[in-house]
Amino acid sequence: MNFNLTLIAQALVFAALIWFTVKFVWPPLLRAIEARQKQIADGLAAAEQGKKSLESSSKQAELAIAEARARAAEIISQAEKRDAQMVEAAKVAAKTEGDREKAAAKADIQQEAQRAREQLREQVAALAVAGAEKILRREVDAKAHAELLDGIKKQL
Amino acid sequence: MAAGKEFNATEYIGHHLTHDVRPFLGDGGFWSLHLDSVLVSVLLGFVGIGFLWWVVRGATSGVPGKRQAFVELLVGFVDEQAKGVFRHGDRNAFVAPAALTVFVWVLLMNSMDFLPVDIVAMGTHKISEHGFRIVPTADINTTFALALSVWILMLVFSVQAKGFGGFLHEIFCSPFGAKLFPLNVLFNAIEYLSKPLSHSLRLYGNMYAGEIIFLLLWLLAAAGLGWAGLAFLLGLGWAIFHILIVALQAYVFMMLTIVYFSMAHEHH
């Protein structure tokens, strides 16, 4: 256990090592670590921000979807109403048209029947006149009895 | 142990506990140097602090590599201890890096205890025929150099923090009050003297004892093949246990350094 110059030499070495560490080792590493800590803190803050904005935007999206759904329902119901209205109108139009056509047809039929009846009457009259002519050929002068025959024709 | 000589236990231990003494002025005495302690500690200082510097120079604030992560763990560990004890200002300015230096350097110097002395001696005999001790912290000059440096820095910080008047006031009036000033002076003198003594002797004692126990085990190994086997097992056990001591003593030395610096800033 003898003290000597080694004591001073080691103290000098110690001082040099401390000086070097204080000056060149500690500060750059501390800077790097602090910069990384800041980066991580910023990243976490950004993530938090992102989460928040995601939440708000998904809320907005939900709102928009609900609105769109309501609007779609409204449009559908309107369309259904209009559809029903159109069908109703078409029905009414068709019925009117049908009625009109039916009436026209009825009138046609009546006209035709009238005409047929008229024809028939004339034919029957001609036939009756022809028959009467045959019966009264000799004794009745056609010219003399024309008045009578016309009268019969009119009665038919 | 030099080969070919008659084996002698006293000589073996004495040989391994002899410093490589180089006289500087006249025939030495105080003015001589333990070349082994200085050489090994300077080398380890270069290796340890140089490694840190090499890693730190390429340090990135992005994703760290394995080397940088290791250094950051080490620095984080030391910084955590400094943060826990030193609360009197910016620890990054001096206290924390000084603690890192102490921890790394002392740990490396203590770790030299793990190297097998006789194999290392084959190489160191080329430097010094008489002896070459490779554990600088088992040299009381080294531990006292560290402890006294810390002690002087502590006094400087104390005066810086309180002013010279405040420092003297504390010596005379604390802890028992101004009326009992002789008692205060005595109390503070003992405290100030005990700090560097316990600081340095604790480390020195642990490392010196570790060295001696290794030497005794290797002495046992020299007794024969069976004894060598036993010495191997005991040596293995002691080496494993010694890992704890080496790390623990480095840690204790660092903690005391931080605590002393911290106490210097405290006002009483």
Interface residues (C-beta under 8 A of the other chain):
Chain A: M1 F3 N4 L5 T6 L7 I8 A9 Q10 A11 V13 F14 A15 A16 L17 I18 F20 T21 V22 F24 V25 W26 P27 P28 L29 L30 R31 A32 I33 A35 R36 Q39
Chain B: V21 F24 G28 G29 F30 W31 S32 L33 H34 S37 V38 S41 V42 G45 I49 L52 W53 V56 R57 A59 T60 S61 G62 P64 Q68 V71 E72 V75 G76 N92 A93 F94 A96 P97 A98 L100 T101 W105 P136 D139 I140 N141 T142 F144 A145 L146 L148 S149
